[in-house]
Amino acid sequence: EAEDVAFSWKGLNKTLKRIQFKLQGREEGGDTLAPVQVAGNRLRNFREQSRKVEPDLAEKRLRDFSALLFTDYRDLIDELKANAEAQPVRLEEIPPKLRKRYISKKGKYVIHIFPSVDIWDQDERRKYLSDLRSVDPNVTGTAVHMFESTRLMTEGYVKGGLYAMTAIIFYVFFMFRNVRTVFFVLLPVLAGSIWTVGVMELIGLKLNMANLVILPLILGVGVVNGIHITHRYREEEDKHASVLGKSTGQAVVLSSFTTMIGFGSLMVADHSGVCSLGLVLTIGVFNCLIASITFLPALLKLSTAKNWRV
């Protein structure tokens, strides 16, 4: 087979002559790069040396070289064909250090399952995990870690909000010793929280792991306005006078706006979670402020008209 593909000494000289002619034309035109000039010089030297060799000897050497060259080519091609038709790797052929990562000492195998859904989507992740646990309750992995950590954090924030609400109720009752007063004080923060959820739905802002912390924060910050206004009402001798007409109203508005500025500064953060935290807190404090200067004074006026004890 090598004889069929062997180079011809006569044909090689003919090809080199054409190449030299092309290079010489470029050199005379003056547009030849330095590497091309070097190649042209080496080609001329080679042709001059080849003229000193007997044609029969040169032909024999060239055929021997071509036979060796194509033998190497055939070996490489045969190796590629063998690799293309490789058989499946057997377990005993896997190195021990790699094998022990997937097979336990008791002979149990690790099974890697790749999701066909977006595990960053909460609903998709929940369904995916439910399918996995129906096969193996002890399944683990990234999706499991994400689901469980999200669940625990959500439960923690909800519990924190409930604990904060319970502590606030006891504290307000301890201060005023009146159930009706406790309701009046807590109404602005409850209304403000409900409004905040509504505004979030309108602007397409969802609760996430970063902004869930607003639950206890809104309760703690929003209840302050109700406490101050109710204290002012109790101290006022003229119950028909406006509780917001003097310094109390200005103080409540000013303190709420300074709090909003502090929380609002988080909105300049590059992190989307921190930015949403600042936005939700700002909206929440503002809604609690509006509720405290509208609902609460109206209820206090009503209690005066009805002679309710506050």
N, C-alpha and C positions, 0 to 999 in steps of 0.2 A: 504494500500500500504506500510505503514511503517513496518508492520509485515513481509512482503515479503523480505524487504531489511535489517531487523534488524540484528545486530551483534549476533553471537553465543558465549556464554561464553566459551564453550569448544573449539570452533574453535579459539577464541582469544588466549587462553592459549597455544594451539598447535603452533600458529604462533609465539608467544613471545618466546616459548621454542627454536624454530629453530633459531631465531635471536640471542638469548643468546648464543647458541652453536657456531654460527659464530663469535660473538664478543670474546668469550672465547678463541677460537683458535688463533685469532690475538693477544690477550693479552699475551698468552703463547709464541708466536713467537717474542715478543718484538718490533714489528713494528707498534704499535697502537699509534695514536695521542691522545693528552690529551682530546679533546672533545669526542672522541670515548670511552675512558676509563670512563669518567663521565657518558656517556649514558649507558654503560654496568653496572656500579654500581647502577644507578637508576633503570634499568630494573630488576636487581636481587632483590633490595629492594621491588619493586612493586610486583614481583611474590611471595616473602615471605609474604607480607601483604595480597595478594589475597588468599593465602591458609587458612587464618584465617576467611575468609568470607564464609557463607553458600552458596553453589552452586546455590540453587533456588533463594535466595535473590540477588546474584550477577547477575544471568541471568535476573531477572526482572528489576534491575536498568540499566543494559546494554541495554535492549530492550526499556525502557523509553527514555534513552539518544539517541539511534539511531532514534527513532520515532521523537523526537524533532529536531534532526540534519537534517534529511531528509525533515522534514516540512519546515525548513529554506531554504534548497536547492530548494525545489519546488517553494517557494515564489520568490526566486531570479531568477529562470528560467522563471517563469511567467512574472516577471518584464522585463526581457530581451526580451521575445517574444513580449510584449506590445510595448517596445521601437522600436523593429525592424519593427513593423507594424504601426508606428506613422503616423498620418494624417498631411497634410500640415499645416504650421503655418498660422493662420488667422491674418489679419491686426490688429484687436483689441487686439490680444494677445501680440503684440510687445510692449516693454516698451516705454513710451513717449519720453524719452531722445534719444533712438535709432531711433524711428520713425521719429522724426523731422529732422534728418540728411538726410532723403531720400524723405520726403514729405513736400512741402512748405505749408504756411498758406492758400494759395489759392487752395490747392489740387493738385498741379503739382508734378509729380514724377521725381526723378533723375534716369536716365538710364545709367548704366555703360556698355561701349562697349570695349571689349578686342580685340586688333588687331590679325589677323592671319598671319601678315607679320612682317618682321624685320623693325621697325620704325627707327632704326639707319641708315638704307640705305636711302639715299636721294630720289631716284626715288620711292621706295616703300612707303616712308612716304608721298610724294606728291600725289600719287595715292590714298592712304588710306584717306588722308585728303579731297581730292576731292570727294570721295564717301560719306564721312560723311557730308560734307557741301551741297551735293545735297539733303540730307534729312533734315538737320537743319543748316542754315547758321551761327547760334550762338553757334555751338558746341565748347566745350573747353576741355582741358585736356593736358596731357604730350606731346602727339604728336603735338598738335596745338602750344603749347609753343615752342617746339623745332623748328618747321617749321617757325614760325613767327620771333623768335629771330635770327635764321640763315639768314632768308631773310633780316631782318633789318640790321644785321651786314654786310652782303654782300653788300647791297646797300650803307651803310655808307662807307665801304672801297673803293668801286668804285667811289663814289662821292669825297672821299678824294683824290684819285688818279687824278681825273679830275681837282679838284681845285688846286692840287699841280702842275700839268702840265700847267694849265692856268697861275698860278702865276709865274712859271719858265719862260714861254714864254715872259710874260710882263717884267720880270726882265732882261732877256738876251737882249731883244730888247732895253730896256732902257739903258743898258750898251754899246751895240755896234751900235745901231741905224741903223741896216742893216738887211733886211729880209733874205738875203742869209747867212749871218753870223749866224743868229738864227738857220737856218736849219743845218748848219755845226756843231754848238755846240750841237744840240739836236740829231743828227744822231747817235753818239755812244751810248747814253743811250737808244734810241729806238731800235737799233740793238741788244744791250746787253739784253734788256728786252725780245725781240723775241727769242733770243738764249736761254735765261733762261727757257722760257716756253717749248722750244724744248727739253732741257736737262731734265727737270722734267718729260716729257712724256717718254723719253728714260729710265730713272731710275725708273719709276713707282711711282713718288712722286706727290701727288695730293694737290691741294689747300684746306685748311681747315680754321676753324675759328681762329686758332693761327697764321698761316703764311700769311693770306690775307693782313696783315699790310704791306707786302713788297711793295705793289703797290706805295704808296707815298714815302716810304723809298728809293727804288731803283732809283726813279726819282730824289730825292734830292741829294743822294750820287753820282749817276753815272754822273750827269751833270757837276760836279766839274772839272773832267779831261778835258772835252771839253773846258770849260772856260779858264783854265790855259794854255792849248796848243794854243788856239786862241789868247790869250793875248800875249803869247811869239812870235807868228808869226807876230802880228802887231808891236811889238817893234823891231823885227829883221830888221836891215838895208838890209842885204843880203837875199832877199826872196827865193833864191835858196838853202840857207843853211837848213840843217835838223833842225826842231824844237825840235827834241828829242835828238840831239847830245850833248847837254850841260846839264846844271843842271835841266832844266824843265822835261826832260824825266825821270831822276832819281827820282825827287821829286814826279812826278805823280805815278810812280811804287811803290815807298816807301809808299806814303800815302794810296794807294789802298791796299797794303798788310797789313799795320797796321789796316786798317778798316776791312779787311777780318779776321784777327786774332781776333779782338774784337767780330765780329759777329760769327765767328767759335767757340768761347768758349761756345756759347749756345748749341752746339751739344753734350756736355757732360752731359746735363740735362737728368734726368730720364723721365721727361714728354715728350711724343712723339711729342706733338704739339710744344713745345718750341724747341726741337731738330730739327724738320723740319724747323722751322723759321730760326734757325742759318744756316742750310744747304742751304736753298734757298737764303738767303741774301749773303752768301759767294759765291755761284755760280753766283748770279746776279752781284755782284761787280767785280768778275773776268771777266765775259763776257763784262761788260762795259769797263773794263781796256783794254782788247784785242781789242775791237772795237775802242777805243779812240787812240790807238797807231798804228792802221792799216788803218782804214777808213779815219780818220780825217787828218792825214798827207798826205795821197794820194789826198784828196780833196783840201787841201791847195796847194799842188804842181800843181794840175790841174788849180786852180784859178790863180796861178802865170803865168802859161803858157798861159792861156786865157786872162790875164790882167783883171781878175774880181776884183772888189773892195770887200774886206772882212774887 
